[in-house]
Amino acid sequence: MKLSHGIAAATLTALCTAAGAQGYPNRPITLVVGFPSGGGADTVARIVTDKMGKLLGQPVVIDNRPGAGTTIGSDFVARAAPDGYTLLLGSGNLYGSDQLLYKSVKYDGARSFVPISRWSSAPMLLAVNQGFKTQSVQELVAEARKAPGKLTYSSSGTGVITHLAALSFEQAAGVQMLHVPYKGGAPSLLAVASGDVQLTFGTPPSVLPMAQGGKLRVLAVTSAARSPLFPDTPGMAEAGVKGYDFSFWFGLFAPAGVPPEVAQALFDASVAALKDPEVKARLEKSGNESAPSASLAEFRAWALDEGKKSKELTVRSGASLE
């Protein structure tokens, strides 16, 4: 199903009205993604912005700025003009984890950004190299306990969600593994597929194509119970790791000071795009659920709470830059 011409026209009229006299947008918008192209964040960004650009009447261009646990891209947006033309695909690490792990970070999540809307939510996938001898999470835990620090896992950067998922797993399972960070989800997974690293906790858009291509093997989802997105894959409680329940999300952020009418226009475009049946289907196919926020205020409160949890996890884990 597609939105009728009447609904699409009404949506565009509402967006233009919300933008007011400023005529926003009247030129292309840039969305900064702190990961390389081809990874989970990049996939979500391209699916949603493809529809958003059509609704807003201007293209939304993806600008991949990977490195330093996404802080390079986040810092770039924090310092950008607050006119709605430079935006960020972000998550809870903006609210404290970044500052704990990267001492050079100057921005503050609560003061440097305006949360617009949550875009997606999903569990992560525990994936291993095809030649890795363990066939289940229980076997992996037993192997890790026999040789603490010997098993290696990759992440898309120190302190980012793929790293925190692994740290949380180590705590819940009572094991110690060796962390090998990379600059993004794609190189992280390639390292596992090639056998340089044994396992990873990856986002579904990154893991699924390689798993379906026979290059990776998925052992479990990181939610406690099975996910409706992956009904044939065990959750962590079923897999034998009690007390472990981990998911990730992406949302849209603008630099602090963005005009309220521009923030509202971006919120309206986000929600309209995320409720579009084709967008929802594409997100689900990539392993994500469409998760639009109820309002600007609701997302701000939710993002602050999620950021607090992310910061607390980082502190408890003792994560630090290698």
Buried (B, 14 or more C-beta within 10 A) or exposed (E): EEBEEEEBEEBBEBBBEBBBEEEBBEEEBBBBBBBBBBBBBBBBBBBBBBBBBBBBEBBBEBBBBBBBBBBBBBBBBBEBEBBBBBBBBBBBBBBBBBBBBBEEBEBBBBEBBBBBBBBBBBBBBBBBBBEBEBEEBBBBBEBBEEEEEEBBBBBBBBBBBBBBBBBBBBBBBEBEBEBBBBBBBBBBBBBBBEEEBBBBBBBBBBBBBBBEEEBBBBBBBBBBEBBEBBEEBBBBBBBBBEEBBBBBBBBBBBBBEBBEBBBBBBBBBBBBBBBBEBBBEBBBBBBBBBBBBEEBEEBBEBBBEBBEBBBEBBEEBEBEEE
